[in-house]
Amino acid sequence: MFPQLIRGGVLLKNLLSVILPVTLAACATGVTQEPTTAGTPTATVAEGYSETAPSVVPPVGDTTPAAPGQPPQAKITYNSVKTSAPCVALTFDDGPHPTLTPKLLDLLAAHNVKATFFVIGENVKAYPEIAARIVREGHEIANHSWSHPAFTKLGYAAVQSQIQRTEDAIQQAAGVKCKLLRPPYGAFNNALAARIHDEFRYQNIMWSVDPLDWKRPGSSVVAQRLVAGALPGAILLAHDIHPGTIEAVPSVLRQLDAKGYRFVTVSDLIQMETTHPLPTPTVAPSPATTPGA
């Protein structure tokens, strides 16, 4: 019996030597440790066409405070624009597409609507005449990288190359310098956005409404999601590389026009920004939860 008590005492002593320090540390700090689950995603990306996209959520604007005694920093990142004007910006990513983008341009011209095209450099090089048409018809053209990699997985030299090559291709095809950048997959952080802004003078443009058209849910669903999410100052995301998205556009234009909305380019929308607090635009409801870009 005594050997058993001795062994039991040793075990109890060892157990207390582990538990007591943790308990005392928790009491001293007032912190309760919560269980964690390895590998549990904390967020999903909103934009895209690939379910292998990095797991990120577009940050809401540039929240870096100004230094004491200094004026507020210029805003770099936009998910939407604070304005009371009934205006939205319709944006299209990943083109130009050889057949779908011209069809989209025809639709926009028929409705006298201006949009913003975030283009891929490789596609601009392949179809420079379409890039030129985008600008010629009064739309805004913007940088969406050369080949659509996640910037947060690249070194800065590679990010520079992605941006510069696309800028050069746009300049050669359309004769303009971009003002705006949308990082592929919405993958960025405020430090990266600030560094790109310092070098290229780009504003970083995200979105407030994502119809998840890259999942090809059907044109009626794409239209419903875009219309449902529209608010003054909203930036609507879509892709001009999917047939269903192009088919959805006439319905979106008609419905939002009936609600009194006007379509403007992103740069024009930014010029309308006010300092008055407004309701935050929301992403249109969708049952989809898997990431993409």
C-alpha positions in Angstrom: 0.0 0.0 0.0 2.8 2.4 0.9 4.5 2.1 -2.5 1.1 2.9 -4.2 0.7 6.0 -2.0 4.2 7.1 -2.8 3.7 6.6 -6.6 0.3 8.4 -6.3 2.0 11.3 -4.5 4.7 11.6 -7.1 2.1 11.7 -9.9 0.0 14.3 -8.0 3.1 16.5 -7.5 4.0 16.3 -11.2 0.5 17.2 -12.2 0.4 20.2 -9.8 3.7 21.4 -11.1 2.1 21.7 -14.6 -1.3 23.1 -13.6 -0.4 25.7 -11.0 1.9 27.9 -13.1 -0.7 28.1 -15.9 -3.5 28.9 -13.5 -1.5 31.5 -11.6 -0.5 33.2 -14.9 -4.0 33.3 -16.1 -5.2 34.8 -12.8 -2.4 37.4 -12.9 -3.3 38.6 -16.4 -7.0 38.2 -16.3 -6.9 36.3 -19.6 -8.9 33.2 -20.4 -7.3 31.1 -23.0 -9.7 30.1 -25.8 -9.3 26.8 -27.7 -8.0 27.2 -31.2 -8.6 24.9 -34.2 -5.6 24.5 -36.5 -6.3 25.2 -40.1 -9.7 26.9 -39.6 -10.0 29.7 -42.2 -10.7 33.2 -40.7 -12.0 34.8 -43.8 -12.7 34.2 -47.5 -11.9 36.2 -50.6 -14.7 37.9 -52.3 -13.6 38.3 -55.9 -12.5 35.8 -58.6 -12.6 32.8 -60.7 -10.4 30.2 -58.9 -11.2 28.3 -55.8 -7.5 28.1 -55.0 -7.4 31.8 -54.2 -5.6 32.9 -51.0 -7.9 33.3 -48.0 -8.2 37.1 -47.5 -10.8 39.7 -47.0 -10.4 43.1 -48.6 -9.5 45.6 -45.9 -11.9 48.5 -45.6 -9.9 51.5 -46.6 -6.6 52.9 -45.3 -7.0 53.2 -41.6 -3.5 54.3 -40.8 -3.8 57.4 -38.5 -2.0 60.6 -39.2 1.0 61.6 -37.1 0.3 64.1 -34.3 0.1 67.6 -35.8 0.0 66.3 -39.3 -3.0 66.5 -41.8 -4.9 63.3 -42.4 -3.2 60.9 -44.9 -4.6 60.7 -48.4 -7.0 57.8 -48.7 -5.4 55.0 -50.7 -7.9 52.1 -50.6 -11.6 52.2 -51.5 -14.3 49.5 -51.1 -17.0 52.1 -51.7 -17.3 55.9 -51.7 -19.2 58.0 -49.2 -21.6 60.1 -51.2 -25.3 61.0 -51.1 -25.4 61.0 -54.9 -27.3 58.1 -56.4 -24.2 56.9 -58.3 -22.5 53.6 -58.5 -19.4 52.3 -60.3 -19.7 49.2 -62.5 -16.3 47.5 -62.8 -15.2 44.5 -64.9 -12.1 42.4 -64.2 -9.8 40.1 -66.1 -10.3 41.3 -69.7 -10.1 42.2 -72.3 -11.8 39.1 -73.8 -11.7 38.8 -77.6 -15.5 38.4 -78.0 -17.2 39.1 -74.7 -15.6 42.5 -74.0 -16.6 44.0 -77.4 -20.2 42.7 -76.8 -20.2 44.3 -73.4 -18.9 47.6 -74.9 -21.8 47.5 -77.4 -24.3 47.1 -74.5 -22.8 49.9 -72.5 -22.8 52.2 -75.5 -26.5 51.4 -76.2 -27.3 52.5 -72.7 -24.9 55.4 -72.6 -23.2 53.9 -69.5 -19.6 54.3 -68.5 -17.7 51.6 -66.6 -14.2 50.8 -65.3 -12.2 48.0 -66.7 -9.5 46.4 -64.6 -7.4 44.7 -67.2 -4.8 41.9 -67.3 -1.6 42.9 -69.0 -1.3 39.7 -71.0 -4.7 40.2 -72.4 -4.0 43.9 -73.3 -0.9 42.7 -75.2 -3.0 40.1 -77.0 -5.9 42.4 -77.8 -4.6 46.0 -77.9 -7.4 47.2 -80.2 -10.0 46.3 -77.5 -8.1 48.2 -74.8 -7.9 51.2 -77.1 -11.7 51.0 -77.7 -12.3 50.9 -74.0 -10.6 54.3 -73.6 -11.9 55.7 -76.9 -15.5 55.2 -75.8 -15.1 57.0 -72.5 -14.6 54.2 -70.1 -11.8 54.0 -67.5 -9.1 51.5 -67.9 -7.1 50.3 -64.8 -4.4 47.9 -63.8 -5.2 44.4 -62.6 -1.6 42.9 -62.9 0.1 41.2 -65.8 -0.9 37.6 -65.1 -3.2 37.6 -62.0 -1.0 36.3 -59.2 -1.6 37.0 -55.5 0.6 40.0 -54.7 0.9 38.9 -51.1 2.7 35.7 -52.2 5.3 37.7 -54.3 8.3 39.6 -53.4 8.0 43.3 -54.0 10.3 43.2 -57.1 7.8 40.7 -58.7 4.9 42.9 -57.8 6.6 45.9 -59.4 7.1 43.9 -62.6 3.5 42.8 -62.7 2.3 46.4 -62.3 4.9 48.0 -64.6 4.5 45.6 -67.5 0.7 46.1 -67.4 1.1 49.8 -67.2 3.4 49.8 -70.2 1.0 47.6 -72.2 -1.9 49.9 -71.5 0.2 53.0 -72.4 1.2 51.4 -75.7 -2.3 50.1 -76.6 -4.5 53.0 -75.4 -2.1 55.9 -74.8 -3.1 56.6 -71.2 -1.6 56.1 -67.8 -3.8 54.4 -65.2 -4.8 55.9 -61.9 -6.2 52.8 -60.3 -5.1 49.3 -59.3 -7.1 46.3 -58.2 -4.8 43.6 -56.8 -5.7 40.1 -58.0 -7.9 38.2 -55.5 -8.1 41.4 -53.5 -4.9 40.1 -51.8 -3.0 43.0 -50.3 -2.2 44.7 -47.0 -2.1 48.4 -46.1 1.7 48.5 -46.2 1.9 47.0 -49.7 -0.9 49.4 -50.9 1.0 52.4 -49.5 4.3 51.3 -51.1 2.6 50.8 -54.5 0.9 54.2 -54.1 4.2 55.9 -53.4 5.8 54.4 -56.5 3.0 54.3 -59.0 0.5 56.8 -57.6 -2.3 54.2 -57.8 -5.3 54.2 -55.6 -6.2 50.7 -54.5 -9.7 49.8 -55.5 -11.7 46.9 -54.0 -15.4 46.5 -54.1 -18.6 46.5 -52.0 -20.8 44.1 -54.1 -19.6 40.8 -55.4 -22.1 38.7 -57.4 -19.7 35.7 -57.4 -20.2 35.6 -61.2 -17.0 33.6 -61.5 -19.0 30.6 -60.1 -21.3 31.0 -63.1 -24.6 30.9 -61.1 -26.6 32.1 -64.1 -27.3 35.6 -65.5 -30.5 36.2 -63.5 -28.6 35.4 -60.2 -25.7 37.7 -61.1 -28.2 40.5 -62.0 -30.1 40.0 -58.7 -27.0 40.2 -56.6 -25.6 43.3 -58.2 -29.0 45.1 -58.0 -29.7 44.0 -54.4 -26.3 45.2 -53.2 -26.3 48.6 -54.9 -26.3 51.7 -52.7 -25.0 55.2 -53.3 -21.2 55.1 -53.7 -21.1 51.3 -54.3 -18.4 49.7 -56.4 -19.9 46.7 -58.2 -17.6 43.9 -59.1 -18.1 41.7 -62.2 -15.9 39.9 -64.8 -16.1 40.5 -68.6 -14.8 37.0 -69.3 -18.0 35.0 -68.4 -20.9 34.9 -70.8 -23.5 34.9 -68.0 -22.1 38.2 -66.7 -22.5 39.8 -70.1 -26.1 38.5 -70.3 -26.8 40.0 -66.9 -25.7 43.5 -67.8 -28.9 44.7 -69.6 -31.1 43.7 -66.7 -28.7 45.4 -64.2 -28.7 48.6 -66.2 -32.5 48.7 -66.5 -33.2 47.9 -62.9 -30.7 50.3 -61.4 -31.8 53.0 -63.9 -35.4 52.5 -62.7 -34.2 53.1 -59.2 -32.6 56.4 -60.1 -29.0 55.3 -60.1 -26.4 56.7 -62.5 -23.3 54.8 -63.6 -19.9 56.5 -63.3 -16.3 55.5 -63.5 -14.5 54.7 -60.3 -12.3 57.9 -60.5 -15.4 60.0 -61.0 -17.1 58.3 -58.1 -14.1 59.1 -55.8 -14.4 62.7 -56.7 -17.9 62.7 -55.2 -16.8 61.5 -51.8 -18.0 63.4 -48.8 -17.2 63.4 -45.1 -20.8 62.7 -44.1 -21.4 59.2 -42.6 -23.4 57.0 -44.8 -24.7 53.4 -44.6 -22.0 50.9 -45.5 -22.7 49.1 -48.7 -23.1 45.3 -48.3 -22.3 42.4 -50.4 -25.3 41.0 -52.1 -26.6 37.8 -50.4 -25.2 34.6 -51.6 -25.2 31.0 -50.4 -21.6 30.5 -51.7 -18.8 30.5 -49.1 -15.8 29.1 -50.9 -13.0 31.5 -51.7 -12.2 32.5 -55.3 -10.8 35.3 -57.4 
